[in-house]
Amino acid sequence: MRNLELLVANWKSNKTIDETETWLHDFSEGLNKASIGLEDRRIIVAPPFTSLEHARYCAGNLKLAIEFAAQDISPFIEGAYTGAVNGKQIKEFANYVIIGHSERRREFGETDEMLEKKVAMALHFGLTPIFCIQNENTPVPQGIKIVAYEPPSAIGTGNPDTPENANNVAIKVKDRYDITHVLYGGSVTGQNVASFMQMPSIDGVLVGGASLDPLKFLEIIKNA
C-alpha cells in the first residue's frame, strides 16, 4: 500500500503577513474551484517565522485542510539564546520542522553535529522533522521518519534531478534507515511533479520557488 503523499511548500525567506493572508485566500479559492481531492495527501506549508502564527489563524478561518511546518529550529531549549526560536515556541503553531536544508548548511554553516541537536530538540517537543539530505551518503540522525532528497544542483536552478536517480536515492536511504517517507525537492513544477510521484519509492515533494504562487502550487498538487 502506497504511503500518504506529503506535499510541502517551503516559502523560505519570502512573504509578509499580508502576502501570507492573500496566498491562503487564493489557495483556498483555487482548491475549491478545482475540486482537488486531498484524501490520500497531506499538504504542509512552511512560512517564515514572522507569518507562521497568522498563517495558522487564517487557515483555521478558511477551514483549509493543511498543516504547518517551521523552516528551522533552535538547537537549544528556551533560555538566553537571542534570536533563536525553540521547539516549545514552534509547537504552538506547527507540527513539522524542516531541518538541514542545503541553504542552511551552505549559508549558515550548519554541521551534522548541529543538525543532530536540532533533530533532538524537535523530537523532544513533539515536532516531526523533515530532514533534508543532499545524496544517499548524507548522515540521517536517529528518530527521522521523513527525509527530503534535494540535490544542491537542482535547488533554484530549474534543473531537477531525473526521477530515476531520485528513486534510486530513495531506495538506498530506506534500506539504510528506518524511514517512512522520502520526498524529492529541487526545481519541482506542475509539469514534472508527476514523473517523480510515479516512482515507487518517492512519497512526496518539497517545493520551493513554485510554492510562492498559490496557483502553481495547486497545479503541483493536482498533477502529483
Secondary structure, 3 states (H helix, E strand, C coil): CCCCEEEEEECCCCCCHHHHHHHHHHHHHHHHHHCCCCCCEEEEEECCHHHHHHHHHHHHHHCCCEEEEECCCCCCCCCCCCCCCCHHHHCCCCCEEEECCHHHHHHCCCCHHHHHHHHHHHHHCCCEEEEEECCCCCCCCCCCCEEEECCHHHCCCCCCCCHHHHHHHHHHHHHHCCCCEEEEECCCCCCCHHHHHCCCCCCEEEECHHHHCHHHHHHHHHHC
